[in-house]
Amino acid sequence: MIAMNRTTAINDFKWVIKVLDSSESKEHMDTTLKCFTLWENKHVDKSLTTVDKKIITELKSKFWSKFKNKVSCIGTFNI
């Protein structure tokens, strides 16, 4: 098991959420998904500690919840 740098992971996640919150079009949402994917690639690892996996899972759930709410405000979007 490896420990992630929680501070970096959370700060990077906050940046992704800022991008999501500022999105106003389908193109913005596409970019938000790319940013989220980059965050995942950087911070998600199969060998994370149990606590770190739980943190990542909660952050991912928060992102998808906010993403789906934003999509409903912007309009139709195919995920």
C-alpha positions, -999 to +999 in steps of 0.1 A: +000+000+000+011+035-007-001+068+008-011+096-015-003+132-008-037+141+005-031+179+005-021+178-032-050+155-042-075+177-024-061+210-037-061+196-073-097+184-068-107+219-056-093+233-089-113+207-109-144+218-090-137+255-098-135+246-135-168+227-132-185+255-113-174+280-140-186+259-169-214+274-190-215+253-222-211+217-235-176+226-246-168+238-210-182+205-196-160+185-221-130+204-207-141+198-172-143+160-179-107+162-193-095+180-161-113+154-139-097+125-159-062+141-155-069+144-117-079+107-116-048+097-135-026+116-112-041+106-078-060+073-082-039+042-078-049+006-070-023+003-043-036+032-022-043+028+015-079+020+025-083+055+040-070+071+008-093+050-014-122+062+007-112+098+003-108+094-035-142+076-037-159+105-018-142+131-040-152+113-071-188+110-059-189+147-051-176+155-086-202+133-104-230+147-083-220+183-091-214+174-127-248+159-132-265+189-115-245+212-138-255+192-169-292+196-159-287+234-157-269+236-190-290+213-210-287+180-228-253+163-226-243+128-235-220+114-209 
